[in-house]
C-alpha cells in the first residue's frame, strides 16, 4: 500500500446517488484521468442511479482523513 500511495493522488469525488449528494475520497495513480476513471467506476457500480458531479484534488485535511481511514 505504501508504494501505491506514494505514486498516487487523493481525489474528492462528488456525485449524486438516486438524487442524493455523496462524496468519496479516492486514491488513484498520479497520472490517471480521475474524472474518466470515477465516471466509469460509478457506472460499473451503480449504473444510471449515480451521476458524477465533480472530481477535484483532495484538500490536505481530506487527504489526512483518507490516510487515517476517517472518511
C-alpha positions in Angstrom: 0.0 0.0 0.0 2.7 2.5 0.9 4.3 2.2 -2.6 1.0 2.7 -4.3 0.1 5.7 -2.1 3.4 7.5 -2.9 2.6 7.3 -6.6 -1.0 8.3 -6.2 -3.1 11.3 -5.6 -6.2 11.5 -3.4 -9.3 13.0 -5.1 -12.6 14.2 -3.7 -15.4 12.8 -5.8 -18.8 14.4 -5.6 -21.7 12.5 -7.1 -25.4 12.1 -6.8 -26.9 8.7 -6.0 -30.6 8.5 -6.5 -30.6 12.3 -6.4 -28.8 12.4 -3.0 -25.3 14.1 -2.8 -22.5 11.8 -1.9 -18.7 12.2 -1.5 -15.9 9.7 -1.8 -12.2 10.2 -1.2 -10.4 8.0 -3.6 -6.7 7.4 -4.3 -5.8 6.9 -8.0 -2.5 6.7 -9.8 -0.9 10.2 -10.1 -1.2 10.1 -13.9 -4.8 8.8 -14.1 -7.6 10.8 -15.7 -9.6 10.9 -12.4 -12.8 12.2 -13.9 -13.0 9.5 -16.5 -11.9 6.8 -14.0 -14.6 7.8 -11.5 -17.3 8.2 -14.1 -16.6 4.6 -15.3 -16.5 3.2 -11.7 -19.8 4.9 -10.8 -21.3 3.4 -14.0 -20.0 0.0 -13.2 -21.2 0.1 -9.5 -24.5 1.9 -9.8 -25.5 2.2 -13.5 -27.9 5.0 -14.0 -28.5 5.6 -10.3 -25.4 7.6 -9.9 -24.2 10.8 -11.7 -20.8 12.3 -11.3 -20.9 16.0 -10.3 -17.2 16.9 -9.8 -13.7 15.5 -9.2 -11.1 17.7 -7.5 -7.8 17.1 -5.7 -8.5 16.5 -2.0 -7.5 19.2 0.5 -4.8 18.5 3.0 -7.4 17.8 5.6 -9.4 15.4 3.4 -6.2 13.6 2.5 -5.4 13.2 6.2 -8.9 11.8 6.8 -8.3 9.3 3.9 -4.9 8.2 5.3 -6.4 7.8 8.8 -9.5 6.0 7.3 -11.8 8.5 8.8 -13.7 9.5 5.7 
